[in-house]
Amino acid sequence: MDALSPEESGRMLAFVASTAREAGLEDYRVVVNVGPGAGQAVFHLHWHVLAGPSLRSMA
């Protein structure tokens, strides 16, 4: 997989933040798995946005 440029990463995180705001989220976690050791089974880029009451128990 090719690495994202800093500009592409910035655009993706801005999109995630905008989408989270539109969904009414104030607190959330963003996770990207890269490589089989990190749990990636399908080798394409996607971002997980995790939010909700269980977020506090993950800290």
PDBQT receptor file of N, H, CA, C and O in Angstrom, charges set to zero:
ATOM      1  N   MET A   1       0.844  -1.176   0.000  1.00  0.00    +0.000 N 
ATOM      2  CA  MET A   1       0.000   0.000   0.000  1.00  0.00    +0.000 C 
ATOM      3  C   MET A   1       0.887   1.235   0.000  1.00  0.00    +0.000 C 
ATOM      4  O   MET A   1       1.863   1.299   0.747  1.00  0.00    +0.000 OA
ATOM      5  N   ASP A   2       0.559   2.205  -0.822  1.00  0.00    +0.000 N 
ATOM      6  H   ASP A   2      -0.234   2.153  -1.429  1.00  0.00    +0.000 HD
ATOM      7  CA  ASP A   2       1.305   3.452  -0.855  1.00  0.00    +0.000 C 
ATOM      8  C   ASP A   2       0.898   4.324   0.316  1.00  0.00    +0.000 C 
ATOM      9  O   ASP A   2      -0.268   4.339   0.711  1.00  0.00    +0.000 OA
ATOM     10  N   ALA A   3       1.847   5.042   0.866  1.00  0.00    +0.000 N 
ATOM     11  H   ALA A   3       2.794   5.030   0.545  1.00  0.00    +0.000 HD
ATOM     12  CA  ALA A   3       1.562   5.949   1.980  1.00  0.00    +0.000 C 
ATOM     13  C   ALA A   3       0.789   7.165   1.473  1.00  0.00    +0.000 C 
ATOM     14  O   ALA A   3       0.974   7.613   0.341  1.00  0.00    +0.000 OA
ATOM     15  N   LEU A   4      -0.077   7.683   2.336  1.00  0.00    +0.000 N 
ATOM     16  H   LEU A   4      -0.227   7.319   3.255  1.00  0.00    +0.000 HD
ATOM     17  CA  LEU A   4      -0.779   8.920   2.006  1.00  0.00    +0.000 C 
ATOM     18  C   LEU A   4       0.170  10.099   2.187  1.00  0.00    +0.000 C 
ATOM     19  O   LEU A   4       1.013  10.099   3.084  1.00  0.00    +0.000 OA
ATOM     20  N   SER A   5       0.024  11.089   1.337  1.00  0.00    +0.000 N 
ATOM     21  H   SER A   5      -0.660  11.088   0.608  1.00  0.00    +0.000 HD
ATOM     22  CA  SER A   5       0.811  12.307   1.519  1.00  0.00    +0.000 C 
ATOM     23  C   SER A   5       0.241  13.065   2.719  1.00  0.00    +0.000 C 
ATOM     24  O   SER A   5      -0.898  12.819   3.114  1.00  0.00    +0.000 OA
ATOM     25  N   PRO A   6       1.006  13.971   3.295  1.00  0.00    +0.000 N 
ATOM     26  CA  PRO A   6       0.471  14.765   4.397  1.00  0.00    +0.000 C 
ATOM     27  C   PRO A   6      -0.804  15.523   4.000  1.00  0.00    +0.000 C 
ATOM     28  O   PRO A   6      -1.711  15.677   4.818  1.00  0.00    +0.000 OA
ATOM     29  N   GLU A   7      -0.876  15.991   2.760  1.00  0.00    +0.000 N 
ATOM     30  H   GLU A   7      -0.140  15.865   2.095  1.00  0.00    +0.000 HD
ATOM     31  CA  GLU A   7      -2.059  16.706   2.297  1.00  0.00    +0.000 C 
ATOM     32  C   GLU A   7      -3.273  15.778   2.244  1.00  0.00    +0.000 C 
ATOM     33  O   GLU A   7      -4.365  16.153   2.671  1.00  0.00    +0.000 OA
ATOM     34  N   GLU A   8      -3.077  14.561   1.718  1.00  0.00    +0.000 N 
ATOM     35  H   GLU A   8      -2.190  14.256   1.372  1.00  0.00    +0.000 HD
ATOM     36  CA  GLU A   8      -4.177  13.594   1.650  1.00  0.00    +0.000 C 
ATOM     37  C   GLU A   8      -4.641  13.199   3.053  1.00  0.00    +0.000 C 
ATOM     38  O   GLU A   8      -5.841  13.110   3.312  1.00  0.00    +0.000 OA
ATOM     39  N   SER A   9      -3.695  12.966   3.948  1.00  0.00    +0.000 N 
ATOM     40  H   SER A   9      -2.720  13.038   3.738  1.00  0.00    +0.000 HD
ATOM     41  CA  SER A   9      -4.052  12.630   5.332  1.00  0.00    +0.000 C 
ATOM     42  C   SER A   9      -4.835  13.763   5.976  1.00  0.00    +0.000 C 
ATOM     43  O   SER A   9      -5.824  13.520   6.668  1.00  0.00    +0.000 OA
ATOM     44  N   GLY A  10      -4.405  14.980   5.756  1.00  0.00    +0.000 N 
ATOM     45  H   GLY A  10      -3.602  15.177   5.194  1.00  0.00    +0.000 HD
ATOM     46  CA  GLY A  10      -5.110  16.143   6.310  1.00  0.00    +0.000 C 
ATOM     47  C   GLY A  10      -6.523  16.261   5.777  1.00  0.00    +0.000 C 
ATOM     48  O   GLY A  10      -7.449  16.559   6.532  1.00  0.00    +0.000 OA
ATOM     49  N   ARG A  11      -6.702  16.028   4.479  1.00  0.00    +0.000 N 
ATOM     50  H   ARG A  11      -5.951  15.786   3.865  1.00  0.00    +0.000 HD
ATOM     51  CA  ARG A  11      -8.051  16.082   3.889  1.00  0.00    +0.000 C 
ATOM     52  C   ARG A  11      -8.937  14.982   4.468  1.00  0.00    +0.000 C 
ATOM     53  O   ARG A  11     -10.111  15.219   4.753  1.00  0.00    +0.000 OA
ATOM     54  N   MET A  12      -8.387  13.783   4.644  1.00  0.00    +0.000 N 
ATOM     55  H   MET A  12      -7.433  13.590   4.413  1.00  0.00    +0.000 HD
ATOM     56  CA  MET A  12      -9.177  12.688   5.205  1.00  0.00    +0.000 C 
ATOM     57  C   MET A  12      -9.604  12.987   6.637  1.00  0.00    +0.000 C 
ATOM     58  O   MET A  12     -10.760  12.769   6.999  1.00  0.00    +0.000 OA
ATOM     59  N   LEU A  13      -8.674  13.486   7.455  1.00  0.00    +0.000 N 
ATOM     60  H   LEU A  13      -7.735  13.663   7.161  1.00  0.00    +0.000 HD
ATOM     61  CA  LEU A  13      -9.024  13.787   8.847  1.00  0.00    +0.000 C 
ATOM     62  C   LEU A  13     -10.006  14.947   8.928  1.00  0.00    +0.000 C 
ATOM     63  O   LEU A  13     -10.868  14.958   9.808  1.00  0.00    +0.000 OA
ATOM     64  N   ALA A  14      -9.899  15.919   8.037  1.00  0.00    +0.000 N 
ATOM     65  H   ALA A  14      -9.200  15.910   7.323  1.00  0.00    +0.000 HD
ATOM     66  CA  ALA A  14     -10.878  17.013   7.999  1.00  0.00    +0.000 C 
ATOM     67  C   ALA A  14     -12.252  16.471   7.626  1.00  0.00    +0.000 C 
ATOM     68  O   ALA A  14     -13.261  16.898   8.187  1.00  0.00    +0.000 OA
ATOM     69  N   PHE A  15     -12.300  15.533   6.682  1.00  0.00    +0.000 N 
ATOM     70  H   PHE A  15     -11.480  15.185   6.226  1.00  0.00    +0.000 HD
ATOM     71  CA  PHE A  15     -13.566  14.906   6.297  1.00  0.00    +0.000 C 
ATOM     72  C   PHE A  15     -14.156  14.127   7.469  1.00  0.00    +0.000 C 
ATOM     73  O   PHE A  15     -15.354  14.221   7.734  1.00  0.00    +0.000 OA
ATOM     74  N   VAL A  16     -13.326  13.358   8.172  1.00  0.00    +0.000 N 
ATOM     75  H   VAL A  16     -12.352  13.281   7.957  1.00  0.00    +0.000 HD
ATOM     76  CA  VAL A  16     -13.796  12.599   9.335  1.00  0.00    +0.000 C 
ATOM     77  C   VAL A  16     -14.361  13.558  10.381  1.00  0.00    +0.000 C 
ATOM     78  O   VAL A  16     -15.445  13.315  10.912  1.00  0.00    +0.000 OA
ATOM     79  N   ALA A  17     -13.649  14.638  10.684  1.00  0.00    +0.000 N 
ATOM     80  H   ALA A  17     -12.769  14.836  10.253  1.00  0.00    +0.000 HD
ATOM     81  CA  ALA A  17     -14.109  15.603  11.685  1.00  0.00    +0.000 C 
ATOM     82  C   ALA A  17     -15.427  16.250  11.262  1.00  0.00    +0.000 C 
ATOM     83  O   ALA A  17     -16.328  16.412  12.085  1.00  0.00    +0.000 OA
ATOM     84  N   SER A  18     -15.547  16.618  10.001  1.00  0.00    +0.000 N 
ATOM     85  H   SER A  18     -14.815  16.487   9.332  1.00  0.00    +0.000 HD
ATOM     86  CA  SER A  18     -16.774  17.225   9.495  1.00  0.00    +0.000 C 
ATOM     87  C   SER A  18     -17.945  16.250   9.581  1.00  0.00    +0.000 C 
ATOM     88  O   SER A  18     -19.041  16.620  10.003  1.00  0.00    +0.000 OA
ATOM     89  N   THR A  19     -17.707  15.011   9.181  1.00  0.00    +0.000 N 
ATOM     90  H   THR A  19     -16.816  14.710   8.838  1.00  0.00    +0.000 HD
ATOM     91  CA  THR A  19     -18.747  13.994   9.227  1.00  0.00    +0.000 C 
ATOM     92  C   THR A  19     -19.163  13.710  10.672  1.00  0.00    +0.000 C 
ATOM     93  O   THR A  19     -20.350  13.550  10.955  1.00  0.00    +0.000 OA
ATOM     94  N   ALA A  20     -18.197  13.647  11.580  1.00  0.00    +0.000 N 
ATOM     95  H   ALA A  20     -17.232  13.776  11.350  1.00  0.00    +0.000 HD
ATOM     96  CA  ALA A  20     -18.506  13.419  12.999  1.00  0.00    +0.000 C 
ATOM     97  C   ALA A  20     -19.361  14.558  13.552  1.00  0.00    +0.000 C 
ATOM     98  O   ALA A  20     -20.321  14.312  14.282  1.00  0.00    +0.000 OA
ATOM     99  N   ARG A  21     -19.018  15.801  13.210  1.00  0.00    +0.000 N 
ATOM    100  H   ARG A  21     -18.238  16.001  12.618  1.00  0.00    +0.000 HD
ATOM    101  CA  ARG A  21     -19.816  16.963  13.657  1.00  0.00    +0.000 C 
ATOM    102  C   ARG A  21     -21.239  16.868  13.134  1.00  0.00    +0.000 C 
ATOM    103  O   ARG A  21     -22.196  17.078  13.879  1.00  0.00    +0.000 OA
ATOM    104  N   GLU A  22     -21.378  16.550  11.851  1.00  0.00    +0.000 N 
ATOM    105  H   GLU A  22     -20.601  16.379  11.246  1.00  0.00    +0.000 HD
ATOM    106  CA  GLU A  22     -22.708  16.430  11.248  1.00  0.00    +0.000 C 
ATOM    107  C   GLU A  22     -23.524  15.324  11.912  1.00  0.00    +0.000 C 
ATOM    108  O   GLU A  22     -24.751  15.407  11.967  1.00  0.00    +0.000 OA
ATOM    109  N   ALA A  23     -22.854  14.293  12.414  1.00  0.00    +0.000 N 
ATOM    110  H   ALA A  23     -21.857  14.226  12.370  1.00  0.00    +0.000 HD
ATOM    111  CA  ALA A  23     -23.529  13.188  13.099  1.00  0.00    +0.000 C 
ATOM    112  C   ALA A  23     -23.788  13.511  14.567  1.00  0.00    +0.000 C 
ATOM    113  O   ALA A  23     -24.360  12.695  15.289  1.00  0.00    +0.000 OA
ATOM    114  N   GLY A  24     -23.371  14.700  15.015  1.00  0.00    +0.000 N 
ATOM    115  H   GLY A  24     -22.906  15.364  14.429  1.00  0.00    +0.000 HD
ATOM    116  CA  GLY A  24     -23.596  15.108  16.398  1.00  0.00    +0.000 C 
ATOM    117  C   GLY A  24     -22.579  14.549  17.382  1.00  0.00    +0.000 C 
ATOM    118  O   GLY A  24     -22.821  14.554  18.589  1.00  0.00    +0.000 OA
ATOM    119  N   LEU A  25     -21.458  14.072  16.889  1.00  0.00    +0.000 N 
ATOM    120  H   LEU A  25     -21.261  14.067  15.908  1.00  0.00    +0.000 HD
ATOM    121  CA  LEU A  25     -20.440  13.506  17.774  1.00  0.00    +0.000 C 
ATOM    122  C   LEU A  25     -19.512  14.594  18.286  1.00  0.00    +0.000 C 
ATOM    123  O   LEU A  25     -19.047  15.436  17.518  1.00  0.00    +0.000 OA
ATOM    124  N   GLU A  26     -19.245  14.574  19.576  1.00  0.00    +0.000 N 
ATOM    125  H   GLU A  26     -19.622  13.889  20.200  1.00  0.00    +0.000 HD
ATOM    126  CA  GLU A  26     -18.265  15.487  20.156  1.00  0.00    +0.000 C 
ATOM    127  C   GLU A  26     -16.990  14.743  20.517  1.00  0.00    +0.000 C 
ATOM    128  O   GLU A  26     -15.887  15.250  20.313  1.00  0.00    +0.000 OA
ATOM    129  N   ASP A  27     -17.148  13.540  21.054  1.00  0.00    +0.000 N 
ATOM    130  H   ASP A  27     -18.044  13.129  21.219  1.00  0.00    +0.000 HD
ATOM    131  CA  ASP A  27     -16.005  12.718  21.441  1.00  0.00    +0.000 C 
ATOM    132  C   ASP A  27     -16.005  11.469  20.576  1.00  0.00    +0.000 C 
ATOM    133  O   ASP A  27     -17.020  10.779  20.476  1.00  0.00    +0.000 OA
ATOM    134  N   TYR A  28     -14.891  11.181  19.963  1.00  0.00    +0.000 N 
ATOM    135  H   TYR A  28     -14.067  11.741  20.044  1.00  0.00    +0.000 HD
ATOM    136  CA  TYR A  28     -14.793   9.994  19.117  1.00  0.00    +0.000 C 
ATOM    137  C   TYR A  28     -13.326   9.632  18.942  1.00  0.00    +0.000 C 
ATOM    138  O   TYR A  28     -12.430  10.429  19.221  1.00  0.00    +0.000 OA
ATOM    139  N   ARG A  29     -13.110   8.438  18.484  1.00  0.00    +0.000 N 
ATOM    140  H   ARG A  29     -13.837   7.790  18.257  1.00  0.00    +0.000 HD
ATOM    141  CA  ARG A  29     -11.767   7.927  18.227  1.00  0.00    +0.000 C 
ATOM    142  C   ARG A  29     -11.708   7.516  16.759  1.00  0.00    +0.000 C 
ATOM    143  O   ARG A  29     -12.673   6.962  16.231  1.00  0.00    +0.000 OA
ATOM    144  N   VAL A  30     -10.579   7.783  16.097  1.00  0.00    +0.000 N 
ATOM    145  H   VAL A  30      -9.795   8.233  16.526  1.00  0.00    +0.000 HD
ATOM    146  CA  VAL A  30     -10.384   7.395  14.700  1.00  0.00    +0.000 C 
ATOM    147  C   VAL A  30      -9.299   6.323  14.659  1.00  0.00    +0.000 C 
ATOM    148  O   VAL A  30      -8.209   6.518  15.199  1.00  0.00    +0.000 OA
ATOM    149  N   VAL A  31      -9.595   5.193  14.021  1.00  0.00    +0.000 N 
ATOM    150  H   VAL A  31     -10.480   5.034  13.583  1.00  0.00    +0.000 HD
ATOM    151  CA  VAL A  31      -8.660   4.077  13.954  1.00  0.00    +0.000 C 
ATOM    152  C   VAL A  31      -8.458   3.678  12.497  1.00  0.00    +0.000 C 
ATOM    153  O   VAL A  31      -9.418   3.565  11.735  1.00  0.00    +0.000 OA
ATOM    154  N   VAL A  32      -7.207   3.467  12.121  1.00  0.00    +0.000 N 
ATOM    155  H   VAL A  32      -6.427   3.559  12.740  1.00  0.00    +0.000 HD
ATOM    156  CA  VAL A  32      -6.866   2.943  10.799  1.00  0.00    +0.000 C 
ATOM    157  C   VAL A  32      -5.934   1.756  11.029  1.00  0.00    +0.000 C 
ATOM    158  O   VAL A  32      -4.863   1.912  11.616  1.00  0.00    +0.000 OA
ATOM    159  N   ASN A  33      -6.331   0.587  10.574  1.00  0.00    +0.000 N 
ATOM    160  H   ASN A  33      -7.201   0.461  10.097  1.00  0.00    +0.000 HD
ATOM    161  CA  ASN A  33      -5.485  -0.603  10.703  1.00  0.00    +0.000 C 
ATOM    162  C   ASN A  33      -4.628  -0.728   9.448  1.00  0.00    +0.000 C 
ATOM    163  O   ASN A  33      -5.135  -0.655   8.329  1.00  0.00    +0.000 OA
ATOM    164  N   VAL A  34      -3.330  -0.916   9.643  1.00  0.00    +0.000 N 
ATOM    165  H   VAL A  34      -2.917  -0.975  10.552  1.00  0.00    +0.000 HD
ATOM    166  CA  VAL A  34      -2.406  -1.051   8.522  1.00  0.00    +0.000 C 
ATOM    167  C   VAL A  34      -1.580  -2.317   8.724  1.00  0.00    +0.000 C 
ATOM    168  O   VAL A  34      -0.768  -2.395   9.647  1.00  0.00    +0.000 OA
ATOM    169  N   GLY A  35      -1.786  -3.293   7.873  1.00  0.00    +0.000 N 
ATOM    170  H   GLY A  35      -2.445  -3.230   7.124  1.00  0.00    +0.000 HD
ATOM    171  CA  GLY A  35      -1.019  -4.527   7.917  1.00  0.00    +0.000 C 
ATOM    172  C   GLY A  35      -1.694  -5.628   8.721  1.00  0.00    +0.000 C 
ATOM    173  O   GLY A  35      -2.499  -5.352   9.610  1.00  0.00    +0.000 OA
ATOM    174  N   PRO A  36      -1.369  -6.854   8.411  1.00  0.00    +0.000 N 
ATOM    175  CA  PRO A  36      -2.016  -7.993   9.064  1.00  0.00    +0.000 C 
ATOM    176  C   PRO A  36      -1.762  -8.034  10.566  1.00  0.00    +0.000 C 
ATOM    177  O   PRO A  36      -2.624  -8.500  11.311  1.00  0.00    +0.000 OA
ATOM    178  N   GLY A  37      -0.622  -7.568  11.030  1.00  0.00    +0.000 N 
ATOM    179  H   GLY A  37       0.078  -7.189  10.425  1.00  0.00    +0.000 HD
ATOM    180  CA  GLY A  37      -0.328  -7.548  12.457  1.00  0.00    +0.000 C 
ATOM    181  C   GLY A  37      -1.221  -6.599  13.235  1.00  0.00    +0.000 C 
ATOM    182  O   GLY A  37      -1.360  -6.728  14.451  1.00  0.00    +0.000 OA
ATOM    183  N   ALA A  38      -1.827  -5.645  12.536  1.00  0.00    +0.000 N 
ATOM    184  H   ALA A  38      -1.714  -5.541  11.548  1.00  0.00    +0.000 HD
ATOM    185  CA  ALA A  38      -2.737  -4.683  13.164  1.00  0.00    +0.000 C 
ATOM    186  C   ALA A  38      -4.191  -5.096  12.994  1.00  0.00    +0.000 C 
ATOM    187  O   ALA A  38      -5.100  -4.360  13.380  1.00  0.00    +0.000 OA
ATOM    188  N   GLY A  39      -4.409  -6.266  12.420  1.00  0.00    +0.000 N 
ATOM    189  H   GLY A  39      -3.671  -6.863  12.106  1.00  0.00    +0.000 HD
ATOM    190  CA  GLY A  39      -5.773  -6.754  12.243  1.00  0.00    +0.000 C 
ATOM    191  C   GLY A  39      -6.372  -6.485  10.881  1.00  0.00    +0.000 C 
ATOM    192  O   GLY A  39      -7.543  -6.788  10.653  1.00  0.00    +0.000 OA
ATOM    193  N   GLN A  40      -5.596  -5.924   9.971  1.00  0.00    +0.000 N 
ATOM    194  H   GLN A  40      -4.645  -5.678  10.156  1.00  0.00    +0.000 HD
ATOM    195  CA  GLN A  40      -6.119  -5.654   8.635  1.00  0.00    +0.000 C 
ATOM    196  C   GLN A  40      -6.190  -6.957   7.848  1.00  0.00    +0.000 C 
ATOM    197  O   GLN A  40      -5.181  -7.639   7.667  1.00  0.00    +0.000 OA
ATOM    198  N   ALA A  41      -7.390  -7.297   7.382  1.00  0.00    +0.000 N 
ATOM    199  H   ALA A  41      -8.209  -6.743   7.529  1.00  0.00    +0.000 HD
ATOM    200  CA  ALA A  41      -7.579  -8.527   6.619  1.00  0.00    +0.000 C 
ATOM    201  C   ALA A  41      -7.848  -8.240   5.146  1.00  0.00    +0.000 C 
ATOM    202  O   ALA A  41      -7.507  -9.050   4.284  1.00  0.00    +0.000 OA
ATOM    203  N   VAL A  42      -8.457  -7.094   4.853  1.00  0.00    +0.000 N 
ATOM    204  H   VAL A  42      -8.734  -6.436   5.554  1.00  0.00    +0.000 HD
ATOM    205  CA  VAL A  42      -8.728  -6.675   3.480  1.00  0.00    +0.000 C 
ATOM    206  C   VAL A  42      -7.854  -5.450   3.236  1.00  0.00    +0.000 C 
ATOM    207  O   VAL A  42      -8.006  -4.437   3.919  1.00  0.00    +0.000 OA
ATOM    208  N   PHE A  43      -6.950  -5.530   2.278  1.00  0.00    +0.000 N 
ATOM    209  H   PHE A  43      -6.827  -6.352   1.723  1.00  0.00    +0.000 HD
ATOM    210  CA  PHE A  43      -5.919  -4.515   2.127  1.00  0.00    +0.000 C 
ATOM    211  C   PHE A  43      -6.374  -3.349   1.272  1.00  0.00    +0.000 C 
ATOM    212  O   PHE A  43      -6.041  -3.241   0.092  1.00  0.00    +0.000 OA
ATOM    213  N   HIS A  44      -7.144  -2.485   1.906  1.00  0.00    +0.000 N 
ATOM    214  H   HIS A  44      -7.414  -2.573   2.865  1.00  0.00    +0.000 HD
ATOM    215  CA  HIS A  44      -7.558  -1.213   1.329  1.00  0.00    +0.000 C 
ATOM    216  C   HIS A  44      -7.687  -0.235   2.483  1.00  0.00    +0.000 C 
ATOM    217  O   HIS A  44      -7.798  -0.649   3.637  1.00  0.00    +0.000 OA
ATOM    218  N   LEU A  45      -7.672   1.033   2.190  1.00  0.00    +0.000 N 
ATOM    219  H   LEU A  45      -7.581   1.369   1.253  1.00  0.00    +0.000 HD
ATOM    220  CA  LEU A  45      -7.728   2.050   3.234  1.00  0.00    +0.000 C 
ATOM    221  C   LEU A  45      -9.172   2.331   3.630  1.00  0.00    +0.000 C 
ATOM    222  O   LEU A  45     -10.016   2.605   2.778  1.00  0.00    +0.000 OA
ATOM    223  N   HIS A  46      -9.444   2.261   4.915  1.00  0.00    +0.000 N 
ATOM    224  H   HIS A  46      -8.758   2.038   5.607  1.00  0.00    +0.000 HD
ATOM    225  CA  HIS A  46     -10.716   2.734   5.455  1.00  0.00    +0.000 C 
ATOM    226  C   HIS A  46     -10.470   3.180   6.887  1.00  0.00    +0.000 C 
ATOM    227  O   HIS A  46      -9.533   2.729   7.546  1.00  0.00    +0.000 OA
ATOM    228  N   TRP A  47     -11.320   4.063   7.347  1.00  0.00    +0.000 N 
ATOM    229  H   TRP A  47     -12.081   4.430   6.811  1.00  0.00    +0.000 HD
ATOM    230  CA  TRP A  47     -11.166   4.667   8.660  1.00  0.00    +0.000 C 
ATOM    231  C   TRP A  47     -12.344   4.253   9.526  1.00  0.00    +0.000 C 
ATOM    232  O   TRP A  47     -13.486   4.260   9.067  1.00  0.00    +0.000 OA
ATOM    233  N   HIS A  48     -12.078   3.897  10.765  1.00  0.00    +0.000 N 
ATOM    234  H   HIS A  48     -11.151   3.891  11.138  1.00  0.00    +0.000 HD
ATOM    235  CA  HIS A  48     -13.119   3.570  11.726  1.00  0.00    +0.000 C 
ATOM    236  C   HIS A  48     -13.317   4.783  12.617  1.00  0.00    +0.000 C 
ATOM    237  O   HIS A  48     -12.353   5.328  13.155  1.00  0.00    +0.000 OA
ATOM    238  N   VAL A  49     -14.574   5.211  12.777  1.00  0.00    +0.000 N 
ATOM    239  H   VAL A  49     -15.358   4.769  12.341  1.00  0.00    +0.000 HD
ATOM    240  CA  VAL A  49     -14.906   6.293  13.707  1.00  0.00    +0.000 C 
ATOM    241  C   VAL A  49     -15.708   5.650  14.833  1.00  0.00    +0.000 C 
ATOM    242  O   VAL A  49     -16.826   5.182  14.621  1.00  0.00    +0.000 OA
ATOM    243  N   LEU A  50     -15.132   5.632  16.027  1.00  0.00    +0.000 N 
ATOM    244  H   LEU A  50     -14.223   6.013  16.199  1.00  0.00    +0.000 HD
ATOM    245  CA  LEU A  50     -15.738   4.981  17.178  1.00  0.00    +0.000 C 
ATOM    246  C   LEU A  50     -16.198   6.043  18.163  1.00  0.00    +0.000 C 
ATOM    247  O   LEU A  50     -15.444   6.950  18.515  1.00  0.00    +0.000 OA
ATOM    248  N   ALA A  51     -17.440   5.920  18.601  1.00  0.00    +0.000 N 
ATOM    249  H   ALA A  51     -18.052   5.183  18.315  1.00  0.00    +0.000 HD
ATOM    250  CA  ALA A  51     -17.982   6.887  19.549  1.00  0.00    +0.000 C 
ATOM    251  C   ALA A  51     -19.024   6.189  20.407  1.00  0.00    +0.000 C 
ATOM    252  O   ALA A  51     -19.423   5.059  20.128  1.00  0.00    +0.000 OA
ATOM    253  N   GLY A  52     -19.455   6.872  21.447  1.00  0.00    +0.000 N 
ATOM    254  H   GLY A  52     -19.131   7.790  21.674  1.00  0.00    +0.000 HD
ATOM    255  CA  GLY A  52     -20.506   6.330  22.293  1.00  0.00    +0.000 C 
ATOM    256  C   GLY A  52     -20.039   6.086  23.707  1.00  0.00    +0.000 C 
ATOM    257  O   GLY A  52     -18.879   6.331  24.038  1.00  0.00    +0.000 OA
ATOM    258  N   PRO A  53     -20.940   5.603  24.542  1.00  0.00    +0.000 N 
ATOM    259  CA  PRO A  53     -20.637   5.402  25.959  1.00  0.00    +0.000 C 
ATOM    260  C   PRO A  53     -19.453   4.456  26.193  1.00  0.00    +0.000 C 
ATOM    261  O   PRO A  53     -18.694   4.638  27.145  1.00  0.00    +0.000 OA
ATOM    262  N   SER A  54     -19.296   3.462  25.341  1.00  0.00    +0.000 N 
ATOM    263  H   SER A  54     -19.913   3.314  24.568  1.00  0.00    +0.000 HD
ATOM    264  CA  SER A  54     -18.218   2.504  25.540  1.00  0.00    +0.000 C 
ATOM    265  C   SER A  54     -16.837   3.118  25.297  1.00  0.00    +0.000 C 
ATOM    266  O   SER A  54     -15.826   2.514  25.656  1.00  0.00    +0.000 OA
ATOM    267  N   LEU A  55     -16.782   4.296  24.699  1.00  0.00    +0.000 N 
ATOM    268  H   LEU A  55     -17.603   4.787  24.408  1.00  0.00    +0.000 HD
ATOM    269  CA  LEU A  55     -15.502   4.947  24.431  1.00  0.00    +0.000 C 
ATOM    270  C   LEU A  55     -14.752   5.197  25.740  1.00  0.00    +0.000 C 
ATOM    271  O   LEU A  55     -13.533   5.038  25.794  1.00  0.00    +0.000 OA
ATOM    272  N   ARG A  56     -15.460   5.580  26.778  1.00  0.00    +0.000 N 
ATOM    273  H   ARG A  56     -16.451   5.709  26.735  1.00  0.00    +0.000 HD
ATOM    274  CA  ARG A  56     -14.795   5.857  28.062  1.00  0.00    +0.000 C 
ATOM    275  C   ARG A  56     -14.152   4.599  28.629  1.00  0.00    +0.000 C 
ATOM    276  O   ARG A  56     -13.078   4.672  29.227  1.00  0.00    +0.000 OA
ATOM    277  N   SER A  57     -14.781   3.466  28.452  1.00  0.00    +0.000 N 
ATOM    278  H   SER A  57     -15.653   3.406  27.965  1.00  0.00    +0.000 HD
ATOM    279  CA  SER A  57     -14.213   2.227  29.006  1.00  0.00    +0.000 C 
ATOM    280  C   SER A  57     -12.996   1.759  28.226  1.00  0.00    +0.000 C 
ATOM    281  O   SER A  57     -12.268   0.884  28.695  1.00  0.00    +0.000 OA
ATOM    282  N   MET A  58     -12.755   2.323  27.039  1.00  0.00    +0.000 N 
ATOM    283  H   MET A  58     -13.346   3.034  26.658  1.00  0.00    +0.000 HD
ATOM    284  CA  MET A  58     -11.616   1.913  26.216  1.00  0.00    +0.000 C 
ATOM    285  C   MET A  58     -10.345   2.654  26.625  1.00  0.00    +0.000 C 
ATOM    286  O   MET A  58      -9.243   2.191  26.334  1.00  0.00    +0.000 OA
ATOM    287  N   ALA A  59     -10.483   3.795  27.292  1.00  0.00    +0.000 N 
ATOM    288  H   ALA A  59     -11.379   4.171  27.528  1.00  0.00    +0.000 HD
ATOM    289  CA  ALA A  59      -9.318   4.643  27.622  1.00  0.00    +0.000 C 
ATOM    290  C   ALA A  59      -8.403   4.001  28.623  1.00  0.00    +0.000 C 
ATOM    291  O   ALA A  59      -7.388   4.589  28.997  1.00  0.00    +0.000 OA
TER     292      ALA A  59
